[in-house]
Amino acid sequence: MRPRAILDIIKSGENFRISTTTRMPEQGTCGRCGYISSQKVCKACVLLDGLNRGLPKLGIGRTKVGAGADGQQRAKRSERNTSSLQGKHGNFDF
């Protein structure tokens, strides 16, 4: 490792400041299952809801829980993709 890289890391650590206005999320409980969560609905409930609605990627990445019409459009796209797979390659059961 280059000595200059070590000095750069030390300097950036010295210049690092933690904002005093940053708030940490408050610990609460999930509105559905009652488990500890900092959100209104815990991640497990969001993922389970996505599976039940046929949107397996709901809750993965930066998506919102209340997808509304957008979620319905994704479901339609998912159905189209599934039907195109069935037509081209036979029927796949996952």
Buried (B, 14 or more C-beta within 10 A) or exposed (E): EEEEEEEEEEEEEEEEEEEEEEEEEEEEEBEBEEEEBEEEBBEBBBBBBBEEBEBEEBBEEEBEBEBEEEBEEBBEEBEEEBEEEEEEEEEEEE
